[in-house]
Structure formats: C-alpha cells, structure tokens
Amino acid sequence: MSGSRLSPRALFPGAPLTPLGVSTGSTRWDLSSGAADDREILRGLRQAIELGASFIDTADSLGDGRAERLIGKVLRDYRNYRIPVISKVGRLRGSAPHPYAGPRVRHQLEQTLENLRMEELGVYVLDSHDFGPGERYLSPVIGQLRAMRDLGQIRAIGLRGPTDVDSPERIQRFLWLVEEIEPDVIWAQANGLQPPPSIEQGNDLCHFTARHGIGLVIASPLAHGLLAGQGNYHVLEPLFRVPSRNAASIVQHGLRDLGDRFGHQPGILAQILLRARLQRTPHAVVAVGITDERRVRECFRCLTVELTDGELGYIEDVLSQIRLGIQGLRGGRDTSKACTGGVS
C-alpha cells in the first residue's frame, strides 16, 4: 500500500464530492434499538465531517426522523461546509393509505428539511418499489419529485437499487422503474459478501450506472461492520439464510487471511476493504456507517492509501472464497464477479 488521495466524483451535476461519506444506518441511530447514545454518535458525526466526509446518508424512517434531527443539530455548526444530505421516502405511511399517496411525498420532504434545518436536500431516494395497486401513485410521485428538483428543494432524484439476492423479476422491475422515473442517482447496498447484482446483459449495477451516466451511492460497504472484524455474526443468518455459527467460521478464516497479508492492527480491515471498493468503483461514492470517533478515524484512513493491482486481486480472491463457502452452506455456488466500475 502507498499514499494516494482519490479525485472527486460527480454524484449529480454540479456536486463533485470526495468519494467517502457517512451513513446513519447503524442501529445506534435508531431510537427503537435501545442502543442510542446521542453524545457518542454526535461526536462520531463531527469527527467524520472534520476528516472529510463529503455527504451524509440517512432516512426519515430511522427513529421516526430522529436521525435527521440529530444530523440537523450537527450541521448547524458546519454551515460553511455545505455538506449535501441524502434522505429517503417510501417507508413511513403515517395516516395516509400508502407511503406515496397524494401529497405524502411533498409533505414528508417538508418534514425532512425541517428536521435537518436545511432548505435543500442533496438526493431524495424512493426507498420502496411499491407504488400501489396498478402503479396508481407512480406518475404523481414522479411529477412531485421533478417539481421539487425544478424548485431547488432537492438536487437529485434517487431510486433504491436491487441486491444480489433479488429475483430476476425484481431486477426487471427495477429496470422498468429506471426507465419510468429517470433517476439521477441509484442508492444500493453492496459489499464483499454481497457484490453488486448482475443487471443488464451480464453487466452488474456498477457497470449499468456508469454506462447510463447515473450516480451511484454504495451503502453497507462493510456488511454492517462484519467485514471490519466487529464480530456481529448475527447479521449472517438474515442476510444469507444460513446458520450464523457455520457461516461465522468461514468469515473468520477469510478475515484472518486478510490480516496475515495486511497486518492485524486495529482498523486495518475497514481501511483496506473501503479502499478496495473505492478503487474498484471509480464513479461511485461510498457511505460507511458511523458509530464512535475511533471507528470513524479507522475508516477515513482509507482516503490516504492506495492498493496495488496485486493487493486488489488478493482481497477479491479472499472475499470470493468467503462467498463460495457461504454458498456451499446453502447448497449453491457463487458466480458473482468483482465490480471494477468499467464500462463494457
């Protein structure tokens, strides 16, 4: 590894961003989790901003707006940084018959902006692909979003992307929605255990967005901290539908191999895996979940190193072996390919 800084990336027009931002997807941001500690997560968010976080990824559904309100509390002290925020709509229904019904999207944006103490949202992501019976809410929602963008209330329209476990039918629905909505940005979860899904003519989601000139936000790059060695193996069962204990031994073995190659110092796994994702997806930005100040510092060290082709290949080989092992537990086989971000 050697020192190198990554060039800015255009998530949407007029917004060149350094490629690492932060996400409030951690359970510490969810009031219902019982793990909330405002002081700790606020310190972590401030640390991330000061280390160069170029955007913040959140959702109105996290703690019923609690995450947005905490972000707003911090951002009022960093007004000069002009940090764009990504938020989402489509999960909270309130008293409406559907999360996308009537003026629901517009009303929720107004609440989100109030929570954040902002006048403009960076990206507003449609977080659900359910637009009601007969797609009755789809056309009105598209109209509302385009009007918001024209009025300067949002900079870009976003759409949630599929994962590698989605069915071909879900992938086809996603492609149809892309044609109908014409999003500026795709938001998707992907990491070394769940690589970007194959989308179109053998190309994965990274190739697809690059080919069509669509911005890409990759969330959960460390599989909810699992790939950073945090030991939360309980996430394996819901992610892969395999016994956590059996899958955990496979993951542990792979992480040990990475440690033997790159070192066992604290934070090294987060550093190399984030850097690998950033180098392999050169048009995307990555949102890493934040917790405390120490983990934030560990993650942001990835901006100051560069992996060689040989190191990138070794990392992908190890991750591929982990995926093969987990697939073996499910009685299947892994046919996924690493996302290089190129356009074929």
Secondary structure, 3 states (H helix, E strand, C coil): CECCCCCCEECCCCCEECCEEEECCCHHHCHHHCCCCHHHHHHHHHHHHHHCCCCEECCCCHHHHHHHHHHHHHHCCCHHHCCCEEEEECCCCCCCCCCCCCCHHHHHHHHHHHHHCCCCEEEEEECCCCCCHHHCCHHHHHHHHHHHHHCCCEEEEEEECCCCCCCHHHHHHHHHHHHHHCCCEEEEECCCCCCCCEEECCEEHHHHHHHHCCEEEEECCCCCCHHHCCCCHHHHHHHHCCCHHHHHHHHHHHHHHHHHHHCCCCCHHHHHHHHHHHHHCCCCEEEEECCCHHHHHHHHHHHHCECCHHHHHHHHHHHHHHHHHHHHHCCCCCCCCCCCCCCC
